[in-house]
Amino acid sequence: MERKIGSGRKGTVDEEEYLLKSVTKLVARWTAIQRKISGAHVALALTTSAIF
């Protein structure tokens, strides 16, 4: 019998795998967004200092 991977059925090992993958993706997206924001702040600071 073939196992459905990552289907997230409540109370199973599949649920744990599904949650782990979901949290891993969330952390990766959060990190990417933080990097974009940091880069935007640096660019804004450089632009602002060049104007004055």
N, CA, C and O atoms as a Maestro MAE file, in Angstrom:
{
 s_m_m2io_version
 :::
 2.0.0
}

f_m_ct {
 s_m_title
 :::
 protein
 m_atom[208] {
  # First column is atom index #
  i_m_mmod_type
  r_m_x_coord
  r_m_y_coord
  r_m_z_coord
  i_m_residue_number
  s_m_chain_name
  s_m_pdb_residue_name
  s_m_pdb_atom_name
  i_m_atomic_number
  :::
  1 25 0.846 -1.190 0.000 1 A "MET " " N  " 7
  2 3 0.000 0.000 0.000 1 A "MET " " CA " 6
  3 2 0.886 1.246 0.000 1 A "MET " " C  " 6
  4 15 1.824 1.353 0.790 1 A "MET " " O  " 8
  5 25 0.582 2.164 -0.877 2 A "GLU " " N  " 7
  6 3 1.374 3.386 -0.995 2 A "GLU " " CA " 6
  7 2 0.922 4.418 0.028 2 A "GLU " " C  " 6
  8 15 -0.273 4.579 0.278 2 A "GLU " " O  " 8
  9 25 1.873 5.102 0.605 3 A "ARG " " N  " 7
  10 3 1.597 6.085 1.652 3 A "ARG " " CA " 6
  11 2 1.496 7.483 1.052 3 A "ARG " " C  " 6
  12 15 2.321 7.861 0.220 3 A "ARG " " O  " 8
  13 25 0.499 8.248 1.465 4 A "LYS " " N  " 7
  14 3 0.375 9.639 1.024 4 A "LYS " " CA " 6
  15 2 1.290 10.489 1.889 4 A "LYS " " C  " 6
  16 15 1.074 10.606 3.095 4 A "LYS " " O  " 8
  17 25 2.299 11.075 1.289 5 A "ILE " " N  " 7
  18 3 3.269 11.869 2.028 5 A "ILE " " CA " 6
  19 2 2.764 13.295 2.185 5 A "ILE " " C  " 6
  20 15 2.332 13.929 1.223 5 A "ILE " " O  " 8
  21 25 2.827 13.786 3.421 6 A "GLY " " N  " 7
  22 3 2.515 15.181 3.675 6 A "GLY " " CA " 6
  23 2 1.061 15.557 3.561 6 A "GLY " " C  " 6
  24 15 0.744 16.727 3.347 6 A "GLY " " O  " 8
  25 25 0.159 14.591 3.699 7 A "SER " " N  " 7
  26 3 -1.261 14.929 3.584 7 A "SER " " CA " 6
  27 2 -1.787 15.584 4.856 7 A "SER " " C  " 6
  28 15 -2.800 16.282 4.813 7 A "SER " " O  " 8
  29 25 -1.126 15.374 5.970 8 A "GLY " " N  " 7
  30 3 -1.471 16.067 7.203 8 A "GLY " " CA " 6
  31 2 -2.674 15.528 7.935 8 A "GLY " " C  " 6
  32 15 -3.358 16.281 8.628 8 A "GLY " " O  " 8
  33 25 -2.955 14.238 7.803 9 A "ARG " " N  " 7
  34 3 -4.074 13.662 8.547 9 A "ARG " " CA " 6
  35 2 -3.808 13.762 10.039 9 A "ARG " " C  " 6
  36 15 -2.737 13.389 10.520 9 A "ARG " " O  " 8
  37 25 -4.779 14.262 10.752 10 A "LYS " " N  " 7
  38 3 -4.620 14.582 12.179 10 A "LYS " " CA " 6
  39 2 -4.229 13.356 13.009 10 A "LYS " " C  " 6
  40 15 -4.824 12.283 12.900 10 A "LYS " " O  " 8
  41 25 -3.198 13.564 13.847 11 A "GLY " " N  " 7
  42 3 -2.781 12.518 14.772 11 A "GLY " " CA " 6
  43 2 -1.877 11.461 14.169 11 A "GLY " " C  " 6
  44 15 -1.708 10.392 14.754 11 A "GLY " " O  " 8
  45 25 -1.293 11.734 13.014 12 A "THR " " N  " 7
  46 3 -0.436 10.737 12.373 12 A "THR " " CA " 6
  47 2 0.972 11.298 12.185 12 A "THR " " C  " 6
  48 15 1.228 12.484 12.394 12 A "THR " " O  " 8
  49 25 1.862 10.413 11.788 13 A "VAL " " N  " 7
  50 3 3.220 10.832 11.457 13 A "VAL " " CA " 6
  51 2 3.163 11.771 10.254 13 A "VAL " " C  " 6
  52 15 3.959 12.704 10.143 13 A "VAL " " O  " 8
  53 25 2.218 11.515 9.361 14 A "ASP " " N  " 7
  54 3 2.045 12.382 8.188 14 A "ASP " " CA " 6
  55 2 1.763 13.817 8.617 14 A "ASP " " C  " 6
  56 15 2.264 14.758 8.002 14 A "ASP " " O  " 8
  57 25 0.975 13.988 9.655 15 A "GLU " " N  " 7
  58 3 0.659 15.328 10.137 15 A "GLU " " CA " 6
  59 2 1.930 16.024 10.616 15 A "GLU " " C  " 6
  60 15 2.138 17.205 10.338 15 A "GLU " " O  " 8
  61 25 2.762 15.304 11.323 16 A "GLU " " N  " 7
  62 3 4.008 15.882 11.829 16 A "GLU " " CA " 6
  63 2 4.906 16.310 10.667 16 A "GLU " " C  " 6
  64 15 5.479 17.399 10.694 16 A "GLU " " O  " 8
  65 25 5.029 15.457 9.652 17 A "GLU " " N  " 7
  66 3 5.832 15.794 8.475 17 A "GLU " " CA " 6
  67 2 5.262 17.012 7.762 17 A "GLU " " C  " 6
  68 15 6.009 17.900 7.351 17 A "GLU " " O  " 8
  69 25 3.954 17.054 7.614 18 A "TYR " " N  " 7
  70 3 3.279 18.167 6.947 18 A "TYR " " CA " 6
  71 2 3.530 19.475 7.695 18 A "TYR " " C  " 6
  72 15 3.849 20.496 7.084 18 A "TYR " " O  " 8
  73 25 3.383 19.438 9.015 19 A "LEU " " N  " 7
  74 3 3.597 20.645 9.820 19 A "LEU " " CA " 6
  75 2 5.053 21.099 9.756 19 A "LEU " " C  " 6
  76 15 5.325 22.295 9.655 19 A "LEU " " O  " 8
  77 25 5.981 20.159 9.813 20 A "LEU " " N  " 7
  78 3 7.399 20.497 9.740 20 A "LEU " " CA " 6
  79 2 7.739 21.158 8.406 20 A "LEU " " C  " 6
  80 15 8.457 22.157 8.369 20 A "LEU " " O  " 8
  81 25 7.223 20.601 7.316 21 A "LYS " " N  " 7
  82 3 7.472 21.186 5.996 21 A "LYS " " CA " 6
  83 2 6.848 22.571 5.888 21 A "LYS " " C  " 6
  84 15 7.450 23.484 5.323 21 A "LYS " " O  " 8
  85 25 5.646 22.730 6.427 22 A "SER " " N  " 7
  86 3 4.961 24.021 6.375 22 A "SER " " CA " 6
  87 2 5.725 25.085 7.150 22 A "SER " " C  " 6
  88 15 5.890 26.206 6.668 22 A "SER " " O  " 8
  89 25 6.186 24.745 8.334 23 A "VAL " " N  " 7
  90 3 6.933 25.703 9.161 23 A "VAL " " CA " 6
  91 2 8.266 26.031 8.488 23 A "VAL " " C  " 6
  92 15 8.704 27.182 8.511 23 A "VAL " " O  " 8
  93 25 8.909 25.036 7.895 24 A "THR " " N  " 7
  94 3 10.176 25.266 7.203 24 A "THR " " CA " 6
  95 2 9.984 26.256 6.052 24 A "THR " " C  " 6
  96 15 10.801 27.158 5.869 24 A "THR " " O  " 8
  97 25 8.909 26.091 5.278 25 A "LYS " " N  " 7
  98 3 8.614 27.011 4.175 25 A "LYS " " CA " 6
  99 2 8.320 28.411 4.702 25 A "LYS " " C  " 6
  100 15 8.760 29.402 4.120 25 A "LYS " " O  " 8
  101 25 7.581 28.489 5.797 26 A "LEU " " N  " 7
  102 3 7.237 29.772 6.391 26 A "LEU " " CA " 6
  103 2 8.490 30.523 6.841 26 A "LEU " " C  " 6
  104 15 8.619 31.722 6.596 26 A "LEU " " O  " 8
  105 25 9.401 29.823 7.492 27 A "VAL " " N  " 7
  106 3 10.648 30.442 7.954 27 A "VAL " " CA " 6
  107 2 11.467 30.924 6.753 27 A "VAL " " C  " 6
  108 15 12.048 32.008 6.799 27 A "VAL " " O  " 8
  109 25 11.515 30.140 5.696 28 A "ALA " " N  " 7
  110 3 12.269 30.534 4.502 28 A "ALA " " CA " 6
  111 2 11.675 31.804 3.884 28 A "ALA " " C  " 6
  112 15 12.413 32.704 3.484 28 A "ALA " " O  " 8
  113 25 10.344 31.874 3.805 29 A "ARG " " N  " 7
  114 3 9.699 33.078 3.258 29 A "ARG " " CA " 6
  115 2 9.946 34.273 4.158 29 A "ARG " " C  " 6
  116 15 10.218 35.368 3.665 29 A "ARG " " O  " 8
  117 25 9.858 34.085 5.468 30 A "TRP " " N  " 7
  118 3 10.085 35.172 6.421 30 A "TRP " " CA " 6
  119 2 11.504 35.722 6.286 30 A "TRP " " C  " 6
  120 15 11.707 36.936 6.291 30 A "TRP " " O  " 8
  121 25 12.484 34.825 6.164 31 A "THR " " N  " 7
  122 3 13.875 35.239 6.014 31 A "THR " " CA " 6
  123 2 14.068 36.035 4.723 31 A "THR " " C  " 6
  124 15 14.761 37.052 4.715 31 A "THR " " O  " 8
  125 25 13.460 35.573 3.644 32 A "ALA " " N  " 7
  126 3 13.580 36.277 2.357 32 A "ALA " " CA " 6
  127 2 12.964 37.672 2.448 32 A "ALA " " C  " 6
  128 15 13.527 38.630 1.918 32 A "ALA " " O  " 8
  129 25 11.832 37.795 3.102 33 A "ILE " " N  " 7
  130 3 11.174 39.093 3.252 33 A "ILE " " CA " 6
  131 2 12.023 40.026 4.101 33 A "ILE " " C  " 6
  132 15 12.155 41.208 3.784 33 A "ILE " " O  " 8
  133 25 12.596 39.505 5.173 34 A "GLN " " N  " 7
  134 3 13.461 40.330 6.031 34 A "GLN " " CA " 6
  135 2 14.658 40.861 5.244 34 A "GLN " " C  " 6
  136 15 15.050 42.017 5.411 34 A "GLN " " O  " 8
  137 25 15.235 40.023 4.392 35 A "ARG " " N  " 7
  138 3 16.383 40.459 3.578 35 A "ARG " " CA " 6
  139 2 15.972 41.560 2.615 35 A "ARG " " C  " 6
  140 15 16.701 42.535 2.430 35 A "ARG " " O  " 8
  141 25 14.791 41.404 1.995 36 A "LYS " " N  " 7
  142 3 14.309 42.432 1.071 36 A "LYS " " CA " 6
  143 2 14.090 43.748 1.800 36 A "LYS " " C  " 6
  144 15 14.458 44.809 1.296 36 A "LYS " " O  " 8
  145 25 13.500 43.683 2.971 37 A "ILE " " N  " 7
  146 3 13.235 44.891 3.755 37 A "ILE " " CA " 6
  147 2 14.543 45.550 4.162 37 A "ILE " " C  " 6
  148 15 14.674 46.771 4.071 37 A "ILE " " O  " 8
  149 25 15.507 44.766 4.608 38 A "SER " " N  " 7
  150 3 16.808 45.312 5.004 38 A "SER " " CA " 6
  151 2 17.476 46.001 3.821 38 A "SER " " C  " 6
  152 15 18.039 47.086 3.970 38 A "SER " " O  " 8
  153 25 17.417 45.389 2.670 39 A "GLY " " N  " 7
  154 3 17.994 45.981 1.469 39 A "GLY " " CA " 6
  155 2 17.302 47.274 1.091 39 A "GLY " " C  " 6
  156 15 17.955 48.219 0.648 39 A "GLY " " O  " 8
  157 25 15.990 47.331 1.260 40 A "ALA " " N  " 7
  158 3 15.232 48.537 0.942 40 A "ALA " " CA " 6
  159 2 15.605 49.660 1.900 40 A "ALA " " C  " 6
  160 15 15.720 50.815 1.490 40 A "ALA " " O  " 8
  161 25 15.792 49.328 3.167 41 A "HIS " " N  " 7
  162 3 16.176 50.343 4.153 41 A "HIS " " CA " 6
  163 2 17.551 50.923 3.828 41 A "HIS " " C  " 6
  164 15 17.755 52.132 3.937 41 A "HIS " " O  " 8
  165 25 18.485 50.075 3.433 42 A "VAL " " N  " 7
  166 3 19.830 50.536 3.091 42 A "VAL " " CA " 6
  167 2 19.762 51.429 1.856 42 A "VAL " " C  " 6
  168 15 20.392 52.486 1.816 42 A "VAL " " O  " 8
  169 25 19.000 51.007 0.850 43 A "ALA " " N  " 7
  170 3 18.871 51.801 -0.374 43 A "ALA " " CA " 6
  171 2 18.225 53.149 -0.072 43 A "ALA " " C  " 6
  172 15 18.647 54.174 -0.607 43 A "ALA " " O  " 8
  173 25 17.221 53.151 0.768 44 A "LEU " " N  " 7
  174 3 16.549 54.394 1.135 44 A "LEU " " CA " 6
  175 2 17.506 55.320 1.890 44 A "LEU " " C  " 6
  176 15 17.533 56.525 1.643 44 A "LEU " " O  " 8
  177 25 18.279 54.759 2.798 45 A "ALA " " N  " 7
  178 3 19.233 55.558 3.569 45 A "ALA " " CA " 6
  179 2 20.291 56.163 2.652 45 A "ALA " " C  " 6
  180 15 20.664 57.325 2.817 45 A "ALA " " O  " 8
  181 25 20.772 55.390 1.695 46 A "LEU " " N  " 7
  182 3 21.778 55.904 0.762 46 A "LEU " " CA " 6
  183 2 21.193 56.992 -0.128 46 A "LEU " " C  " 6
  184 15 21.850 57.998 -0.394 46 A "LEU " " O  " 8
  185 25 19.972 56.798 -0.584 47 A "THR " " N  " 7
  186 3 19.307 57.785 -1.433 47 A "THR " " CA " 6
  187 2 19.051 59.078 -0.654 47 A "THR " " C  " 6
  188 15 19.287 60.173 -1.164 47 A "THR " " O  " 8
  189 25 18.575 58.945 0.563 48 A "THR " " N  " 7
  190 3 18.281 60.096 1.384 48 A "THR " " CA " 6
  191 2 19.539 60.889 1.715 48 A "THR " " C  " 6
  192 15 19.527 62.120 1.680 48 A "THR " " O  " 8
  193 25 20.622 60.189 2.034 49 A "SER " " N  " 7
  194 3 21.865 60.885 2.372 49 A "SER " " CA " 6
  195 2 22.470 61.558 1.142 49 A "SER " " C  " 6
  196 15 23.149 62.575 1.277 49 A "SER " " O  " 8
  197 25 22.240 61.019 -0.043 50 A "ALA " " N  " 7
  198 3 22.765 61.621 -1.265 50 A "ALA " " CA " 6
  199 2 22.018 62.909 -1.607 50 A "ALA " " C  " 6
  200 15 22.590 63.818 -2.209 50 A "ALA " " O  " 8
  201 25 20.744 62.989 -1.228 51 A "ILE " " N  " 7
  202 3 19.936 64.174 -1.507 51 A "ILE " " CA " 6
  203 2 20.381 65.345 -0.629 51 A "ILE " " C  " 6
  204 15 20.449 66.485 -1.090 51 A "ILE " " O  " 8
  205 25 20.678 65.059 0.622 52 A "PHE " " N  " 7
  206 3 21.047 66.141 1.567 52 A "PHE " " CA " 6
  207 2 22.499 66.245 1.589 52 A "PHE " " C  " 6
  208 15 23.047 67.082 2.306 52 A "PHE " " O  " 8
  :::
 }
 m_bond[207] {
  # First column is bond index #
  i_m_from
  i_m_to
  i_m_order
  :::
  1 1 2 1
  2 2 3 1
  3 3 4 2
  4 3 5 1
  5 5 6 1
  6 6 7 1
  7 7 8 2
  8 7 9 1
  9 9 10 1
  10 10 11 1
  11 11 12 2
  12 11 13 1
  13 13 14 1
  14 14 15 1
  15 15 16 2
  16 15 17 1
  17 17 18 1
  18 18 19 1
  19 19 20 2
  20 19 21 1
  21 21 22 1
  22 22 23 1
  23 23 24 2
  24 23 25 1
  25 25 26 1
  26 26 27 1
  27 27 28 2
  28 27 29 1
  29 29 30 1
  30 30 31 1
  31 31 32 2
  32 31 33 1
  33 33 34 1
  34 34 35 1
  35 35 36 2
  36 35 37 1
  37 37 38 1
  38 38 39 1
  39 39 40 2
  40 39 41 1
  41 41 42 1
  42 42 43 1
  43 43 44 2
  44 43 45 1
  45 45 46 1
  46 46 47 1
  47 47 48 2
  48 47 49 1
  49 49 50 1
  50 50 51 1
  51 51 52 2
  52 51 53 1
  53 53 54 1
  54 54 55 1
  55 55 56 2
  56 55 57 1
  57 57 58 1
  58 58 59 1
  59 59 60 2
  60 59 61 1
  61 61 62 1
  62 62 63 1
  63 63 64 2
  64 63 65 1
  65 65 66 1
  66 66 67 1
  67 67 68 2
  68 67 69 1
  69 69 70 1
  70 70 71 1
  71 71 72 2
  72 71 73 1
  73 73 74 1
  74 74 75 1
  75 75 76 2
  76 75 77 1
  77 77 78 1
  78 78 79 1
  79 79 80 2
  80 79 81 1
  81 81 82 1
  82 82 83 1
  83 83 84 2
  84 83 85 1
  85 85 86 1
  86 86 87 1
  87 87 88 2
  88 87 89 1
  89 89 90 1
  90 90 91 1
  91 91 92 2
  92 91 93 1
  93 93 94 1
  94 94 95 1
  95 95 96 2
  96 95 97 1
  97 97 98 1
  98 98 99 1
  99 99 100 2
  100 99 101 1
  101 101 102 1
  102 102 103 1
  103 103 104 2
  104 103 105 1
  105 105 106 1
  106 106 107 1
  107 107 108 2
  108 107 109 1
  109 109 110 1
  110 110 111 1
  111 111 112 2
  112 111 113 1
  113 113 114 1
  114 114 115 1
  115 115 116 2
  116 115 117 1
  117 117 118 1
  118 118 119 1
  119 119 120 2
  120 119 121 1
  121 121 122 1
  122 122 123 1
  123 123 124 2
  124 123 125 1
  125 125 126 1
  126 126 127 1
  127 127 128 2
  128 127 129 1
  129 129 130 1
  130 130 131 1
  131 131 132 2
  132 131 133 1
  133 133 134 1
  134 134 135 1
  135 135 136 2
  136 135 137 1
  137 137 138 1
  138 138 139 1
  139 139 140 2
  140 139 141 1
  141 141 142 1
  142 142 143 1
  143 143 144 2
  144 143 145 1
  145 145 146 1
  146 146 147 1
  147 147 148 2
  148 147 149 1
  149 149 150 1
  150 150 151 1
  151 151 152 2
  152 151 153 1
  153 153 154 1
  154 154 155 1
  155 155 156 2
  156 155 157 1
  157 157 158 1
  158 158 159 1
  159 159 160 2
  160 159 161 1
  161 161 162 1
  162 162 163 1
  163 163 164 2
  164 163 165 1
  165 165 166 1
  166 166 167 1
  167 167 168 2
  168 167 169 1
  169 169 170 1
  170 170 171 1
  171 171 172 2
  172 171 173 1
  173 173 174 1
  174 174 175 1
  175 175 176 2
  176 175 177 1
  177 177 178 1
  178 178 179 1
  179 179 180 2
  180 179 181 1
  181 181 182 1
  182 182 183 1
  183 183 184 2
  184 183 185 1
  185 185 186 1
  186 186 187 1
  187 187 188 2
  188 187 189 1
  189 189 190 1
  190 190 191 1
  191 191 192 2
  192 191 193 1
  193 193 194 1
  194 194 195 1
  195 195 196 2
  196 195 197 1
  197 197 198 1
  198 198 199 1
  199 199 200 2
  200 199 201 1
  201 201 202 1
  202 202 203 1
  203 203 204 2
  204 203 205 1
  205 205 206 1
  206 206 207 1
  207 207 208 2
  :::
 }
}
